[in-house]
């Protein structure tokens, strides 16, 4: 692979604390990203904001404002993980779809491609910049725009199941499933908007557990223990 887009779960980055950051977990992720860049793979990163804020669970805040808080949560996550990557010797850039003063750079495909060609790890923060669209939609949109070969979905759960394995111990994991079946059965790999966008633009997704040892590098190198969502 030449270029991948890695989606990290905010909750997974929090480790056992379930909120905020677990630096040990983030450092392990950073070291894996470094290994990929040393293998000349261009890495883009999108991070969810669930370790700080899940706007859809709030009934007392206007949805637009709740989603804006979520966008800011993803920016905090990207800046943090970007700095951990820098501490490990990588060059990074954080791009957002709206101005954040001097904290980030404004996203454009040309700017992202320039950074990729320089060997930088590019973080796409702030989602799409609009309410009612999740980071799921943001990651698929950015993957299509920058022409990534695949989206790697690193989650707290190790793949796609026919039911929630946290509540149903008999839930069965798919080794491979088509995006059409994901949409038909509402398997919630990503939300429905993102699923349809991935289907229409033929963007494959590989889903795996972030907390498995060296899972990101293993996935890229073919030692895959998750679910491939085909298009």
ABEGO torsion letter per residue (X at the ends): XABBBBBBBAAAAAEAAGBEBBAAAAAAAAAAAAAAAAAGBBBBBBBBAAAABBAAABAABBAAAAAAAAAAAAAAAAAAAAAAAAAAGBBBBBBBABBAEAABBBBBAAAAAAAAAAGBBBBBBGEAGBBGBBAAAAAAAAAAAAGBABBBBBBABAEBBABBAAABAABBBBABBBAAAAAAAGAGABBAAAAAAAAAAGBBBBBBBAABBGAAAAAAAGBBABBBBBX
